Amino acid sequence: MTAVDDTRRAELAANLARVRARIDAARSAAARTDEVTLVAVTKTYPASDVALLADLGVADVGENKDQEAAPKAAGIGGRVRWHFVGQLQRNKAKSVSAYADVVQSVDSVRLAAALDRGAAGHGRVLDVLIQVSLDGDPARGGALPGSADPDRGLGAAAAAVAGASALRLAGLMAVAPLGAEADDAFARLAAIAADFRVDHPTATVLSAGMSDDLESAVSHGATHVRIGSALLGKRHYLG
Ligand SMILES: *Cc1c(COP(=O)(O)O)cnc(C)c1O
């Protein structure tokens, strides 16, 4: 191991300890005794960081672009569970389904069908979260709760995943809308999730919370938090 690796490893270890302490404090504050899974969002950071995080005990890694995730996953492989968390074009579904263990950003019936075909072609079964829109703007991604839209409605998208043989409906994911109070958004998400579990009682994953709002997400029942900058540092380009 080089000196550079040692420095980066120490930095990641310190950040990881801080993030884990924040999660534990938030669980205690919410009197939660269940686990909260940390997904390290490594976009824009090199595969060497993923390897260091895996060494430090991180088991779940998130990426948001196929062209970046595919080579990292090829280099690191099954040491971690790969979560795809970004907007996904249908023409990338086949590629993503080769390495992703969890796709957190399914928001339409048509995308579910494309992923199902891709996963079946690779002989794999993927865990899927339906991404929920909390601002009602379809352009920003997310299925629409309470909508009867046959492609983008939350009910339709969830039914498509539940009925797909190469997909397993595992729960919901959301991103707090820009400029909105995270606490209000995640309270709304908790109500949507409670409703959703009436129809899909085994789909218990709730992925919410990022570096700036993980405490709020945990207080509203997040089972998975997706943490990038608090672990890896401030990103130097958009991703
Ligand atoms: C980048 C990203 C994150 C992590 O964001 P940070 O603020 O860096 O923690 C979480 N979720 C999604 C969907 C992302 O794209």
The ligand as a Gaussian input file, in Angstrom:
#p B3LYP/6-31G(d) Opt

LIG

0 1
 C      -25.347000      11.805000      -5.316000
 C      -26.541000      11.134000      -4.752000
 C      -26.624000      10.866000      -3.377000
 C      -25.562000      11.283000      -2.372000
 O      -25.615000      12.669000      -2.189000
 P      -24.693000      13.420000      -1.082000
 O      -25.406000      14.704000      -0.848000
 O      -23.354000      13.587000      -1.687000
 O      -24.673000      12.563000       0.118000
 C      -27.751000      10.208000      -2.920000
 N      -28.734000       9.832000      -3.754000
 C      -28.687000      10.057000      -5.079000
 C      -29.821000       9.620000      -5.938000
 C      -27.594000      10.715000      -5.625000
 O      -27.556000      10.954000      -6.947000

